[in-house]
């Protein structure tokens, strides 16, 4: 399980050289026993994934990023406003460069 959070099916396939589980239920039972003694934990289902993942805790607890609730997007400046601000900034930088250059003529 040191590869990161994995599904029970993924673990079954990756452990066949070490131990052959009869079915996914056997994998789940083993994972629940390991969770009881603090070796693994079942992570909450994340958006975009079909199955929940399990994470090993041998190197410490695993932090799961909380799903951000869908908040309305913040209203930002329009493209025209952004372009106008950039054009003003470029003009100011050109002027500052010209002033700087004049000091060395």
Number of C-alpha atoms within 10 A of each C-alpha: 16 10 7 10 19 19 18 21 15 13 19 19 12 13 12 10 7 7 10 13 15 9 11 14 12 14 18 17 11 14 20 17 13 15 17 11 9 13 17 22 20 16 16 14 12 14 8 6 8 9 14 14 20 22 22 22 16 12 8 9 13 15 8 9 8 8 10 6 6 6 6 6 6 6 6 8 10 9 9 9 11 12 12 12 13 12 12 12 12 12 12 12 12 12 12 12 11 11 11 11 10 9 7 6 5
